[in-house]
Amino acid sequence: MGLTGISKSTVSKLCKDIDERVNAFLDRPLAGDWPYLWLDATYLKQREGGRIVSVAAIIAVAVNTDGRREIVGLHIGPSEAEIFWSTFLKSLVRRGLRGVKLVILDAHEGLKAAIRRVMEASWQRCRVHWMRNALSYVPKAQQNMASVALRQAFIQPDRNGASQTLRHVADQLRGKWPKIGTFIDESETDVLAHMDFPAQHRLKIHSTNPLERLNKEVKRRADVVGIFPNEGSIIGLIGAVLLETNDEWQTQNRYLQIEGMTELTPLVFNAEPTQISTAAA
């Protein structure tokens, strides 16, 4: 660019401008309803009190009733305890996040409790992670066979069919491998939650895969730094990545079909009372 150098004051001003933009983005008000919310954690290294500790960077992505997705939050913390998740979810609600029907995540007990307490929404256990967990109870030589059998449940047209198929597979497998049968018994409701929602959306709401590419980009940028000096530096860098990505998303087509959104409200509010308490936000 023809520059022979850059002053410290110029660097400081540039960094200040970026921080202001990032903070405005992360704290922006959220308008309208957001039926689907994805949450995932990326772990980074940070210096703290003379030690190097691992911290969780929680990224939240949501889709609104227009079918468009946005990055709606970033939170840094030392653990994934319920109080950590509750604090983050409450901050999203204060900014206007509402109408959440389904939260898609991996199986974190603290987060499950926080969702029930703060949002009263259903939660979908990431199907990809669930499959890995299930297959860990099967000998490696038999995992392909077990995987094919389990996947039959997920191609059924409705929740009842999926549940019956999964129960049948569980009963077949538990004779040789009791632990996988128990695992399916305990997690069936969580991994099939997406089947209660519009068929047009199920391919993208059954797992946290929509966050995988974003997390890879976050890790790529973070690996350049290695160890962050403090929390503010994490928010500055990761927040800038999220801001850049969010801007790109706004130029793309709808993430979910809007036709499915029109089916979503009748689907939820015509449910039985016991279902409403867990599915409506």
Backbone as CSV, one residue per row, in Angstrom:
resi,resn,N_x,N_y,N_z,CA_x,CA_y,CA_z,C_x,C_y,C_z
1,MET,0.822,-1.210,0.000,0.000,0.000,0.000,0.854,1.257,0.000
2,GLY,2.163,1.107,-0.076,3.040,2.263,-0.124,3.415,2.807,1.242
3,LEU,3.033,2.124,2.335,3.363,2.596,3.680,4.708,2.050,4.113
4,THR,5.462,2.880,4.814,6.745,2.432,5.360,6.625,2.095,6.826
5,GLY,5.487,2.429,7.436,5.281,2.125,8.849,3.918,2.610,9.281
6,ILE,3.570,2.297,10.507,2.283,2.721,11.056,2.476,3.025,12.536
7,SER,1.955,4.135,12.984,2.190,4.569,14.360,1.340,3.784,15.352
8,LYS,1.779,3.802,16.620,1.028,3.128,17.672,-0.355,3.747,17.834
9,SER,-0.447,5.050,17.688,-1.743,5.719,17.858,-2.723,5.300,16.763
10,THR,-2.199,5.102,15.546,-3.067,4.657,14.452,-3.573,3.244,14.711
11,VAL,-2.676,2.386,15.188,-3.069,1.015,15.518,-4.141,1.025,16.597
12,SER,-3.934,1.828,17.628,-4.895,1.912,18.732,-6.256,2.385,18.242
13,LYS,-6.243,3.376,17.353,-7.505,3.906,16.829,-8.236,2.847,16.004
14,LEU,-7.491,2.123,15.172,-8.097,1.073,14.363,-8.716,-0.005,15.249
15,CYS,-7.971,-0.405,16.282,-8.467,-1.443,17.193,-9.700,-0.960,17.942
16,LYS,-9.693,0.310,18.343,-10.838,0.873,19.054,-12.067,0.885,18.155
17,ASP,-11.879,1.260,16.900,-12.999,1.289,15.956,-13.582,-0.109,15.754
18,ILE,-12.702,-1.110,15.643,-13.165,-2.489,15.455,-13.920,-2.967,16.693
19,ASP,-13.362,-2.682,17.885,-14.008,-3.098,19.133,-15.394,-2.484,19.268
20,GLU,-15.537,-1.240,18.875,-16.841,-0.572,18.965,-17.854,-1.230,18.039
21,ARG,-17.413,-1.568,16.836,-18.306,-2.235,15.888,-18.705,-3.616,16.390
22,VAL,-17.744,-4.362,16.927,-18.011,-5.712,17.437,-18.976,-5.659,18.617
23,ASN,-18.711,-4.748,19.553,-19.583,-4.637,20.734,-21.004,-4.234,20.348
24,ALA,-21.118,-3.331,19.381,-22.445,-2.918,18.918,-23.170,-4.095,18.272
25,PHE,-22.436,-4.908,17.544,-23.019,-6.084,16.901,-23.476,-7.116,17.931
26,LEU,-22.631,-7.403,18.910,-22.942,-8.429,19.905,-24.028,-7.988,20.885
27,ASP,-24.205,-6.690,21.052,-25.205,-6.171,22.002,-26.455,-5.641,21.312
28,ARG,-26.571,-5.812,20.011,-27.687,-5.223,19.257,-29.028,-5.813,19.717
29,PRO,-30.097,-5.008,19.672,-31.434,-5.524,20.001,-31.869,-6.560,18.959
30,LEU,-32.640,-7.537,19.406,-33.153,-8.580,18.528,-34.670,-8.420,18.402
31,ALA,-35.155,-8.298,17.191,-36.584,-8.054,16.964,-37.244,-9.264,16.320
32,GLY,-38.546,-9.422,16.572,-39.300,-10.508,15.967,-39.139,-11.821,16.714
33,ASP,-39.658,-12.894,16.114,-39.581,-14.228,16.702,-38.453,-15.022,16.057
34,TRP,-37.838,-15.890,16.863,-36.711,-16.709,16.418,-37.001,-18.167,16.800
35,PRO,-37.706,-18.913,15.967,-38.143,-20.259,16.348,-37.023,-21.245,16.654
36,TYR,-35.893,-21.114,15.960,-34.809,-22.080,16.126,-33.542,-21.394,16.619
37,LEU,-32.910,-22.043,17.593,-31.677,-21.502,18.174,-30.649,-22.623,18.271
38,TRP,-29.467,-22.396,17.694,-28.356,-23.342,17.787,-27.322,-22.799,18.764
39,LEU,-26.798,-23.663,19.610,-25.762,-23.274,20.559,-24.623,-24.282,20.495
40,ASP,-23.399,-23.782,20.473,-22.254,-24.690,20.471,-21.068,-23.990,21.124
41,ALA,-20.164,-24.791,21.665,-19.012,-24.242,22.386,-17.715,-24.573,21.656
42,THR,-16.839,-23.592,21.586,-15.484,-23.783,21.082,-14.529,-23.452,22.226
43,TYR,-13.527,-24.284,22.425,-12.644,-24.093,23.575,-11.331,-23.450,23.157
44,LEU,-10.962,-22.397,23.884,-9.774,-21.611,23.578,-8.888,-21.507,24.813
45,LYS,-7.627,-21.158,24.590,-6.665,-21.002,25.687,-6.530,-19.527,26.054
46,GLN,-6.531,-19.262,27.370,-6.426,-17.877,27.848,-5.538,-17.826,29.077
47,ARG,-4.753,-16.735,29.202,-3.948,-16.532,30.408,-4.829,-15.943,31.504
48,GLU,-4.684,-16.486,32.684,-5.490,-15.998,33.800,-4.728,-16.216,35.102
49,GLY,-4.368,-15.119,35.754,-3.658,-15.220,37.028,-2.355,-15.977,36.938
50,GLY,-1.625,-15.783,35.858,-0.345,-16.464,35.704,-0.467,-17.896,35.209
51,ARG,-1.685,-18.351,34.949,-1.898,-19.714,34.453,-2.528,-19.665,33.062
52,ILE,-2.448,-20.777,32.358,-3.132,-20.925,31.071,-4.333,-21.825,31.307
53,VAL,-5.518,-21.293,31.042,-6.747,-22.039,31.293,-7.541,-22.199,29.996
54,SER,-8.412,-23.188,29.992,-9.300,-23.409,28.856,-10.627,-22.723,29.142
55,VAL,-11.087,-21.921,28.202,-12.377,-21.239,28.365,-13.294,-21.622,27.217
56,ALA,-14.584,-21.593,27.498,-15.583,-21.928,26.482,-16.086,-20.653,25.820
57,ALA,-16.021,-20.628,24.505,-16.609,-19.527,23.734,-17.914,-20.050,23.139
58,ILE,-19.033,-19.601,23.707,-20.341,-20.077,23.276,-20.873,-19.172,22.168
59,ILE,-21.204,-19.767,21.033,-21.752,-19.030,19.897,-23.211,-19.414,19.721
60,ALA,-24.060,-18.421,19.560,-25.493,-18.655,19.363,-25.901,-18.181,17.971
61,VAL,-26.573,-19.053,17.237,-27.109,-18.741,15.913,-28.608,-19.013,15.942
62,ALA,-29.385,-18.117,15.387,-30.841,-18.294,15.380,-31.399,-18.008,13.992
63,VAL,-32.564,-18.602,13.707,-33.280,-18.353,12.461,-34.607,-17.697,12.795
64,ASN,-34.920,-16.611,12.086,-36.176,-15.913,12.351,-37.305,-16.457,11.483
65,THR,-38.481,-15.893,11.628,-39.652,-16.410,10.911,-39.608,-16.120,9.411
66,ASP,-38.645,-15.316,8.966,-38.428,-15.122,7.529,-37.503,-16.190,6.960
67,GLY,-37.039,-17.094,7.832,-36.155,-18.160,7.387,-34.706,-17.748,7.266
68,ARG,-34.363,-16.580,7.782,-32.986,-16.086,7.683,-32.245,-16.297,9.000
69,ARG,-30.994,-16.672,8.899,-30.196,-16.942,10.096,-29.269,-15.782,10.411
70,GLU,-29.047,-15.623,11.692,-28.115,-14.605,12.159,-27.345,-15.143,13.356
71,ILE,-26.153,-14.615,13.534,-25.389,-14.884,14.755,-25.902,-13.904,15.797
72,VAL,-26.454,-14.421,16.880,-27.126,-13.552,17.844,-26.382,-13.392,19.162
73,GLY,-25.287,-14.123,19.370,-24.610,-13.944,20.641,-23.280,-14.658,20.745
74,LEU,-22.443,-14.149,21.654,-21.147,-14.746,21.989,-20.936,-14.567,23.479
75,HIS,-20.530,-15.636,24.148,-20.328,-15.559,25.594,-19.083,-16.361,25.950
76,ILE,-18.245,-15.804,26.807,-17.009,-16.458,27.226,-17.121,-16.837,28.701
77,GLY,-16.743,-18.051,29.033,-16.830,-18.461,30.428,-15.903,-19.606,30.751
78,PRO,-15.714,-19.888,32.047,-14.774,-20.917,32.482,-15.313,-22.333,32.432
79,SER,-16.625,-22.492,32.296,-17.189,-23.837,32.352,-18.531,-23.850,31.640
80,GLU,-19.174,-25.018,31.677,-20.495,-25.146,31.079,-21.528,-25.498,32.149
81,ALA,-21.350,-24.967,33.341,-22.307,-25.184,34.418,-23.604,-24.452,34.109
82,GLU,-24.672,-24.830,34.783,-25.981,-24.246,34.516,-25.976,-22.731,34.662
83,ILE,-25.292,-22.214,35.680,-25.294,-20.761,35.903,-24.632,-20.034,34.735
84,PHE,-23.636,-20.639,34.129,-22.951,-20.061,32.979,-23.914,-19.954,31.792
85,TRP,-24.627,-21.053,31.505,-25.567,-21.062,30.403,-26.750,-20.141,30.677
86,SER,-27.245,-20.174,31.924,-28.401,-19.334,32.275,-28.089,-17.865,32.068
87,THR,-26.893,-17.454,32.465,-26.483,-16.059,32.291,-26.516,-15.660,30.827
88,PHE,-26.015,-16.533,29.977,-25.986,-16.252,28.544,-27.399,-16.194,27.966
89,LEU,-28.215,-17.183,28.281,-29.577,-17.212,27.746,-30.386,-16.007,28.214
90,LYS,-30.205,-15.616,29.470,-30.922,-14.449,29.985,-30.493,-13.180,29.251
91,SER,-29.210,-13.102,28.899,-28.738,-11.918,28.164,-29.371,-11.861,26.783
92,LEU,-29.584,-13.019,26.151,-30.244,-13.054,24.844,-31.701,-12.614,24.966
93,VAL,-32.359,-13.083,26.021,-33.759,-12.709,26.237,-33.880,-11.214,26.492
94,ARG,-32.958,-10.662,27.273,-33.000,-9.216,27.550,-32.843,-8.405,26.277
95,ARG,-32.090,-8.914,25.333,-31.891,-8.196,24.070,-33.056,-8.381,23.105
96,GLY,-34.026,-9.223,23.469,-35.216,-9.350,22.640,-35.418,-10.701,21.987
97,LEU,-34.551,-11.681,22.268,-34.739,-13.004,21.676,-36.008,-13.630,22.245
98,ARG,-36.938,-13.959,21.372,-38.217,-14.501,21.831,-38.746,-15.486,20.783
99,GLY,-39.812,-16.198,21.159,-40.439,-17.126,20.224,-39.619,-18.364,19.940
100,VAL,-38.662,-18.702,20.810,-37.824,-19.878,20.578,-38.638,-21.146,20.845
101,LYS,-38.722,-22.017,19.852,-39.457,-23.275,19.971,-38.530,-24.461,20.185
102,LEU,-37.351,-24.408,19.554,-36.425,-25.533,19.623,-34.998,-25.021,19.729
103,VAL,-34.248,-25.576,20.680,-32.830,-25.259,20.843,-32.035,-26.493,20.459
104,ILE,-31.089,-26.339,19.546,-30.302,-27.468,19.049,-28.899,-27.374,19.644
105,LEU,-28.442,-28.452,20.269,-27.172,-28.434,20.986,-26.671,-29.840,21.205
106,ASP,-25.491,-29.945,21.779,-25.005,-31.235,22.224,-25.554,-31.469,23.625
107,ALA,-25.306,-32.648,24.169,-25.908,-33.010,25.463,-25.127,-32.416,26.628
108,HIS,-25.481,-31.195,27.043,-24.892,-30.567,28.217,-25.978,-30.464,29.284
109,GLU,-25.774,-31.136,30.400,-26.808,-31.140,31.442,-27.095,-29.726,31.942
110,GLY,-26.043,-28.914,32.103,-26.236,-27.553,32.582,-27.070,-26.730,31.633
111,LEU,-26.847,-26.913,30.344,-27.604,-26.156,29.343,-29.053,-26.624,29.277
112,LYS,-29.280,-27.927,29.384,-30.645,-28.448,29.371,-31.469,-27.812,30.491
113,ALA,-30.874,-27.751,31.679,-31.585,-27.159,32.815,-31.827,-25.670,32.592
114,ALA,-30.844,-24.985,31.998,-30.976,-23.547,31.742,-32.074,-23.263,30.715
115,ILE,-32.185,-24.126,29.699,-33.225,-23.950,28.680,-34.601,-24.069,29.306
116,ARG,-34.768,-25.069,30.152,-36.060,-25.249,30.817,-36.390,-24.053,31.700
117,ARG,-35.378,-23.529,32.376,-35.597,-22.449,33.331,-35.823,-21.106,32.630
118,VAL,-35.060,-20.812,31.601,-35.070,-19.479,30.993,-36.025,-19.368,29.810
119,MET,-36.077,-20.398,28.960,-36.822,-20.277,27.708,-38.040,-21.183,27.594
120,GLU,-38.122,-22.207,28.389,-39.242,-23.153,28.320,-39.407,-23.719,26.913
121,ALA,-38.312,-23.955,26.231,-38.354,-24.471,24.864,-37.976,-25.950,24.841
122,SER,-38.334,-26.626,23.756,-37.861,-27.990,23.529,-36.383,-27.940,23.168
123,TRP,-35.720,-29.081,23.317,-34.313,-29.104,22.895,-34.040,-30.361,22.101
124,GLN,-33.223,-30.186,21.072,-32.834,-31.268,20.181,-31.376,-31.621,20.435
125,ARG,-31.144,-32.869,20.794,-29.766,-33.323,20.965,-29.148,-33.525,19.588
126,CYS,-27.979,-32.972,19.375,-27.310,-33.077,18.079,-27.252,-34.542,17.640
127,ARG,-27.863,-34.824,16.497,-27.970,-36.209,16.037,-26.618,-36.783,15.649
128,VAL,-25.721,-35.957,15.144,-24.395,-36.427,14.752,-23.616,-36.885,15.983
129,HIS,-23.624,-36.068,17.021,-22.932,-36.444,18.253,-23.613,-37.647,18.905
130,TRP,-24.945,-37.681,18.831,-25.695,-38.797,19.405,-25.279,-40.108,18.746
131,MET,-25.152,-40.107,17.431,-24.775,-41.320,16.707,-23.384,-41.786,17.125
132,ARG,-22.462,-40.853,17.277,-21.112,-41.232,17.710,-21.155,-41.857,19.095
133,ASN,-21.938,-41.244,19.985,-22.059,-41.784,21.341,-22.663,-43.183,21.313
134,ALA,-23.706,-43.371,20.511,-24.373,-44.675,20.436,-23.421,-45.756,19.929
135,LEU,-22.689,-45.452,18.871,-21.801,-46.438,18.266,-20.611,-46.777,19.153
136,SER,-20.308,-45.932,20.119,-19.197,-46.215,21.027,-19.484,-47.433,21.905
137,TYR,-20.750,-47.849,21.977,-21.127,-49.020,22.769,-21.118,-50.310,21.948
138,VAL,-20.743,-50.194,20.682,-20.744,-51.337,19.772,-19.313,-51.614,19.311
139,PRO,-18.906,-52.880,19.217,-17.568,-53.182,18.697,-17.350,-52.571,17.321
140,LYS,-16.140,-52.158,17.047,-15.849,-51.444,15.808,-16.284,-52.224,14.570
141,ALA,-16.105,-53.524,14.581,-16.445,-54.343,13.417,-17.943,-54.347,13.136
142,GLN,-18.755,-54.034,14.136,-20.207,-54.063,13.982,-20.835,-52.670,13.877
143,GLN,-20.013,-51.639,13.925,-20.555,-50.285,13.957,-21.286,-49.898,12.676
144,ASN,-20.802,-50.344,11.526,-21.470,-49.992,10.273,-22.881,-50.573,10.229
145,MET,-23.019,-51.819,10.658,-24.333,-52.459,10.699,-25.264,-51.719,11.647
146,ALA,-24.767,-51.368,12.832,-25.582,-50.654,13.818,-25.971,-49.275,13.307
147,SER,-25.047,-48.609,12.624,-25.318,-47.273,12.092,-26.443,-47.308,11.067
148,VAL,-26.396,-48.274,10.162,-27.442,-48.401,9.140,-28.797,-48.650,9.800
149,ALA,-28.816,-49.495,10.827,-30.076,-49.798,11.518,-30.623,-48.567,12.224
150,LEU,-29.776,-47.825,12.902,-30.215,-46.634,13.631,-30.740,-45.563,12.685
151,ARG,-30.094,-45.426,11.534,-30.502,-44.381,10.594,-31.898,-44.621,10.015
152,GLN,-32.366,-45.838,10.084,-33.711,-46.116,9.585,-34.764,-45.318,10.352
153,ALA,-34.490,-45.053,11.617,-35.447,-44.284,12.424,-35.561,-42.854,11.927
154,PHE,-34.476,-42.319,11.422,-34.452,-40.903,11.061,-35.015,-40.615,9.671
155,ILE,-35.323,-41.643,8.919,-35.910,-41.418,7.596,-37.422,-41.652,7.610
156,GLN,-37.978,-41.904,8.792,-39.414,-42.090,8.909,-40.131,-40.750,8.713
157,PRO,-41.376,-40.767,8.236,-42.069,-39.516,7.924,-42.590,-38.746,9.126
158,ASP,-42.692,-39.395,10.288,-43.234,-38.688,11.447,-42.607,-39.202,12.734
159,ARG,-42.902,-38.497,13.832,-42.311,-38.809,15.130,-42.699,-40.210,15.608
160,ASN,-43.960,-40.597,15.413,-44.413,-41.900,15.873,-43.662,-43.028,15.168
161,GLY,-43.526,-42.897,13.842,-42.805,-43.913,13.084,-41.342,-43.976,13.478
162,ALA,-40.736,-42.814,13.690,-39.331,-42.765,14.090,-39.130,-43.418,15.451
163,SER,-40.043,-43.131,16.377,-39.942,-43.689,17.719,-40.095,-45.210,17.692
164,GLN,-41.069,-45.713,16.942,-41.284,-47.158,16.869,-40.069,-47.865,16.262
165,THR,-39.519,-47.268,15.216,-38.344,-47.863,14.572,-37.156,-47.869,15.512
166,LEU,-36.929,-46.772,16.220,-35.801,-46.691,17.137,-35.956,-47.681,18.286
167,ARG,-37.178,-47.854,18.785,-37.436,-48.822,19.848,-37.137,-50.232,19.360
168,HIS,-37.539,-50.519,18.117,-37.301,-51.844,17.539,-35.800,-52.111,17.416
169,VAL,-35.061,-51.139,16.915,-33.612,-51.295,16.766,-32.954,-51.468,18.139
170,ALA,-33.402,-50.689,19.110,-32.841,-50.789,20.461,-33.036,-52.193,21.024
171,ASP,-34.220,-52.753,20.818,-34.501,-54.094,21.328,-33.662,-55.151,20.625
172,GLN,-33.379,-54.927,19.343,-32.539,-55.859,18.605,-31.093,-55.828,19.091
173,LEU,-30.614,-54.624,19.390,-29.207,-54.465,19.741,-28.900,-54.778,21.204
174,ARG,-29.869,-54.578,22.080,-29.573,-54.703,23.503,-29.250,-56.141,23.915
175,GLY,-29.671,-57.121,23.090,-29.350,-58.511,23.417,-27.852,-58.755,23.458
176,LYS,-27.119,-58.193,22.478,-25.667,-58.353,22.428,-24.936,-57.253,23.179
177,TRP,-25.507,-56.013,23.108,-24.819,-54.868,23.709,-25.816,-54.073,24.566
178,PRO,-26.013,-54.490,25.799,-27.021,-53.872,26.678,-26.855,-52.363,26.841
179,LYS,-25.611,-51.882,26.813,-25.375,-50.464,27.068,-25.980,-49.576,25.978
180,ILE,-25.956,-50.030,24.720,-26.536,-49.193,23.665,-28.054,-49.169,23.795
181,GLY,-28.635,-50.271,24.263,-30.070,-50.284,24.501,-30.463,-49.284,25.574
182,THR,-29.697,-49.261,26.653,-29.952,-48.300,27.736,-29.761,-46.872,27.256
183,PHE,-28.723,-46.652,26.459,-28.451,-45.316,25.915,-29.623,-44.818,25.080
184,ILE,-30.166,-45.672,24.230,-31.304,-45.283,23.391,-32.531,-45.016,24.250
185,ASP,-32.748,-45.858,25.254,-33.882,-45.653,26.164,-33.854,-44.260,26.777
186,GLU,-32.673,-43.846,27.202,-32.535,-42.589,27.940,-32.512,-41.360,27.039
187,SER,-32.182,-41.523,25.765,-31.981,-40.350,24.896,-32.945,-40.259,23.729
188,GLU,-33.856,-41.202,23.606,-34.771,-41.220,22.458,-35.544,-39.906,22.308
189,THR,-36.129,-39.425,23.388,-36.933,-38.198,23.328,-36.110,-37.016,22.846
190,ASP,-34.879,-36.917,23.325,-34.035,-35.773,22.984,-33.594,-35.784,21.524
191,VAL,-33.260,-36.959,20.981,-32.726,-37.016,19.623,-33.820,-36.968,18.570
192,LEU,-35.078,-37.192,18.965,-36.183,-37.163,18.007,-37.028,-35.895,18.114
193,ALA,-36.610,-34.941,18.922,-37.410,-33.722,19.116,-37.686,-32.990,17.811
194,HIS,-36.737,-33.011,16.882,-36.912,-32.278,15.619,-38.048,-32.836,14.775
195,MET,-38.476,-34.074,15.055,-39.549,-34.691,14.275,-40.908,-34.052,14.546
196,ASP,-41.003,-33.233,15.586,-42.253,-32.523,15.883,-42.389,-31.229,15.077
197,PHE,-41.390,-30.932,14.271,-41.360,-29.666,13.544,-41.497,-29.905,12.036
198,PRO,-41.747,-28.838,11.246,-42.016,-29.003,9.811,-40.965,-29.842,9.088
199,ALA,-41.445,-30.721,8.212,-40.547,-31.625,7.483,-39.506,-30.868,6.665
200,GLN,-39.888,-29.669,6.150,-38.945,-28.887,5.328,-37.723,-28.440,6.122
201,HIS,-37.840,-28.404,7.450,-36.763,-27.867,8.278,-35.894,-28.947,8.919
202,ARG,-36.361,-30.180,8.923,-35.715,-31.218,9.740,-34.266,-31.492,9.369
203,LEU,-33.940,-31.381,8.087,-32.576,-31.671,7.647,-31.560,-30.749,8.322
204,LYS,-31.983,-29.517,8.645,-31.044,-28.542,9.203,-31.208,-28.312,10.697
205,ILE,-32.271,-28.857,11.297,-32.468,-28.618,12.732,-32.206,-29.853,13.584
206,HIS,-31.698,-30.930,12.969,-31.467,-32.131,13.762,-30.075,-32.186,14.375
207,SER,-29.194,-31.228,14.018,-27.830,-31.271,14.553,-27.236,-29.868,14.611
208,THR,-26.058,-29.792,15.203,-25.334,-28.515,15.266,-24.422,-28.335,14.053
209,ASN,-24.576,-29.165,13.036,-23.743,-29.053,11.835,-23.745,-27.658,11.207
210,PRO,-24.887,-26.905,11.257,-24.848,-25.551,10.696,-23.791,-24.654,11.325
211,LEU,-23.301,-25.036,12.519,-22.271,-24.235,13.179,-20.856,-24.750,12.905
212,GLU,-20.751,-25.918,12.277,-19.438,-26.533,12.109,-18.482,-25.654,11.296
213,ARG,-18.968,-25.151,10.166,-18.100,-24.318,9.322,-17.698,-23.044,10.049
214,LEU,-18.638,-22.466,10.785,-18.341,-21.254,11.544,-17.308,-21.536,12.620
215,ASN,-17.462,-22.648,13.336,-16.513,-23.000,14.378,-15.116,-23.255,13.815
216,LYS,-15.053,-23.852,12.633,-13.750,-24.093,12.003,-13.045,-22.778,11.685
217,GLU,-13.808,-21.787,11.215,-13.213,-20.489,10.910,-12.754,-19.795,12.192
218,VAL,-13.552,-19.917,13.249,-13.166,-19.354,14.543,-11.859,-19.985,15.023
219,LYS,-11.766,-21.306,14.949,-10.558,-22.007,15.399,-9.358,-21.637,14.530
220,ARG,-9.588,-21.472,13.230,-8.485,-21.111,12.339,-7.889,-19.766,12.732
221,ARG,-8.754,-18.802,13.013,-8.266,-17.481,13.416,-7.633,-17.536,14.804
222,ALA,-8.245,-18.323,15.713,-7.741,-18.406,17.084,-6.380,-19.101,17.142
223,ASP,-6.165,-20.079,16.265,-4.900,-20.814,16.267,-3.717,-19.910,15.944
224,VAL,-3.979,-18.846,15.202,-2.907,-17.890,14.882,-2.422,-17.203,16.157
225,VAL,-3.355,-16.929,17.064,-3.008,-16.279,18.336,-2.411,-17.288,19.303
226,GLY,-3.016,-18.468,19.359,-2.533,-19.492,20.283,-3.133,-19.324,21.661
227,ILE,-2.536,-18.451,22.465,-3.008,-18.195,23.826,-3.429,-16.731,23.927
228,PHE,-4.680,-16.499,24.278,-5.192,-15.140,24.385,-4.798,-14.527,25.731
229,PRO,-4.421,-13.243,25.736,-3.999,-12.610,26.992,-5.136,-12.373,27.975
230,ASN,-6.363,-12.203,27.475,-7.503,-11.937,28.360,-8.804,-12.180,27.602
231,GLU,-9.921,-12.071,28.319,-11.229,-12.313,27.708,-11.562,-11.280,26.642
232,GLY,-11.173,-10.032,26.884,-11.453,-8.974,25.926,-10.833,-9.240,24.570
233,SER,-9.645,-9.829,24.567,-8.985,-10.117,23.291,-9.721,-11.211,22.522
234,ILE,-10.312,-12.169,23.265,-11.099,-13.226,22.616,-12.339,-12.619,21.967
235,ILE,-13.043,-11.781,22.726,-14.264,-11.167,22.203,-13.937,-10.298,20.987
236,GLY,-12.815,-9.577,21.041,-12.435,-8.718,19.934,-12.192,-9.493,18.653
237,LEU,-11.403,-10.574,18.745,-11.065,-11.339,17.544,-12.240,-12.195,17.071
238,ILE,-12.788,-13.000,17.990,-13.878,-13.897,17.599,-15.109,-13.090,17.191
239,GLY,-15.371,-11.999,17.910,-16.500,-11.143,17.561,-16.371,-10.577,16.165
240,ALA,-15.152,-10.214,15.769,-14.931,-9.688,14.414,-15.197,-10.764,13.366
241,VAL,-14.798,-12.008,13.666,-15.072,-13.119,12.747,-16.580,-13.323,12.607
242,LEU,-17.291,-13.265,13.731,-18.737,-13.466,13.703,-19.438,-12.338,12.955
243,LEU,-18.989,-11.110,13.159,-19.567,-9.964,12.460,-19.392,-10.111,10.953
244,GLU,-18.198,-10.497,10.543,-17.908,-10.678,9.120,-18.781,-11.783,8.515
245,THR,-18.899,-12.889,9.235,-19.705,-14.014,8.758,-21.177,-13.640,8.676
246,ASN,-21.657,-12.936,9.696,-23.066,-12.544,9.717,-23.403,-11.635,8.537
247,ASP,-22.497,-10.726,8.206,-22.707,-9.850,7.047,-22.816,-10.679,5.761
248,GLU,-21.989,-11.723,5.645,-22.042,-12.580,4.457,-23.375,-13.314,4.386
249,TRP,-23.858,-13.786,5.522,-25.118,-14.529,5.544,-26.293,-13.687,5.055
250,GLN,-26.235,-12.386,5.322,-27.365,-11.525,4.950,-27.479,-11.344,3.441
251,THR,-26.435,-11.682,2.705,-26.473,-11.572,1.244,-26.893,-12.884,0.583
252,GLN,-27.065,-13.929,1.395,-27.408,-15.248,0.869,-28.922,-15.478,0.886
253,ASN,-29.336,-16.568,0.278,-30.747,-16.937,0.274,-31.212,-17.338,1.666
254,ARG,-32.515,-17.440,1.843,-33.062,-17.886,3.120,-32.445,-19.228,3.512
255,TYR,-32.181,-19.371,4.793,-31.578,-20.606,5.291,-32.616,-21.715,5.419
256,LEU,-33.839,-21.362,5.814,-34.935,-22.316,5.934,-36.124,-21.832,5.112
257,GLN,-36.893,-22.762,4.601,-38.037,-22.409,3.771,-39.098,-21.689,4.600
258,ILE,-39.585,-20.582,4.053,-40.584,-19.791,4.773,-41.923,-20.527,4.837
259,GLU,-42.176,-21.440,3.881,-43.411,-22.223,3.928,-43.500,-23.035,5.210
260,GLY,-42.374,-23.573,5.636,-42.361,-24.325,6.879,-42.647,-23.456,8.079
261,MET,-42.243,-22.195,8.005,-42.490,-21.272,9.112,-43.989,-21.039,9.301
262,THR,-44.733,-21.000,8.196,-46.170,-20.786,8.312,-46.859,-21.986,8.955
263,GLU,-46.252,-23.153,8.859,-46.802,-24.351,9.492,-46.415,-24.447,10.963
264,LEU,-45.355,-23.751,11.333,-44.780,-23.941,12.663,-45.707,-23.516,13.786
265,THR,-46.333,-22.338,13.677,-47.183,-21.852,14.765,-48.394,-22.742,14.997
266,PRO,-49.155,-23.130,13.953,-50.268,-24.047,14.196,-49.805,-25.366,14.785
267,LEU,-48.612,-25.843,14.316,-48.088,-27.106,14.814,-47.886,-27.064,16.308
268,VAL,-47.306,-25.973,16.815,-46.982,-25.878,18.230,-48.222,-25.665,19.077
269,PHE,-49.088,-24.750,18.671,-50.203,-24.382,19.523,-51.423,-25.296,19.399
270,ASN,-51.395,-26.248,18.464,-52.449,-27.245,18.411,-52.051,-28.518,19.139
271,ALA,-50.887,-28.479,19.776,-50.394,-29.650,20.493,-51.155,-29.847,21.787
272,GLU,-50.935,-31.013,22.396,-51.551,-31.270,23.704,-50.946,-30.330,24.728
273,PRO,-51.669,-30.039,25.833,-51.166,-29.124,26.847,-49.788,-29.497,27.371
274,THR,-49.522,-30.796,27.528,-48.219,-31.188,28.052,-47.108,-30.884,27.068
275,GLN,-47.457,-30.899,25.750,-46.446,-30.590,24.745,-46.227,-29.078,24.666
276,ILE,-47.297,-28.315,24.859,-47.174,-26.858,24.769,-46.186,-26.336,25.794
277,SER,-46.187,-26.899,26.972,-45.326,-26.383,28.031,-43.864,-26.549,27.700
278,THR,-43.529,-27.528,26.816,-42.129,-27.713,26.468,-41.768,-27.178,25.101
279,ALA,-42.773,-26.970,24.250,-42.462,-26.539,22.887,-42.666,-25.062,22.679
280,ALA,-43.564,-24.444,23.435,-43.805,-23.016,23.209,-42.876,-22.189,24.039
281,ALA,-42.488,-21.057,23.518,-41.575,-20.193,24.255,-42.366,-19.066,24.860
